Amino acid sequence: MAYGFSGSFSVQQCNPLLRPIQDFARAQKSLLWLGIGLMGRKNHAMQVTKMAAPLGAIVEDLDVRTVDVSTATKLNELFCQHHVLVFPKQQLTPDDQVAFAQHWGELVPFPYGSLPGHPNIIELRNKGK
């Protein structure tokens, strides 16, 4: 199971060549998704691997519950470069999810249903598996 959050995100200090993508992302209130899984490691140097897809990077060896301003700045740079970030092997409570999401900007309640008691979080399920 995974959760997503919705919000108005400001992509800070991105490459000017990415301006159309940034404007589109802001206009669409783009979503950032976090994979939920098992977390058994403490933070050390995060590993970033470009995905095989046209966009995206996988950020491993990072416990997003412990992200500080410096790490958030680096993640923003990665987001500007790759446009999609995947954080596997996280075990987050809804409050952890909100705390991490707030590094990206102001959260906006999702209008079509949310996790009870957490208007900024929607549950994602893959019924095919």
C-alpha positions, 0 to 999 in steps of 0.5 A: 500500500502507498499513500500520496499527498496533494498540495501546491508545491514550489520547485525552488531554484530549478534550471531555467530550461525546466521552467515549462515543466515547473509551471505545468507541475504547479498548475496541475498541483503535481503529486509526489508519491512515496512507496511504503515498505519496510525500513531497517536502516538508519540514514547514511549517504543516500543513493540516487539511481536514475530510473529506466523510464524517461523520467525519475530517480530512485532515492535509497538509503534515506529515512524520509522521517529524518529529512532536515533542511539541507537534505530537503534542499538536495531532494529539491535539486534532484526533483528539478533534475529528474521530475519524479522521485521514488523513496522505496522501503519507507514505513511512514505513519500519516503524520510522518507523511505530512511532515515530509510532504510539508518540505515541498510546500503548502498541502491542500486537502484532496477533494475526492476523499482522503484518509480519515482524519488526514485530509491531505492524504489519499490511499493508493491501492493496486487491486490487480495484485 
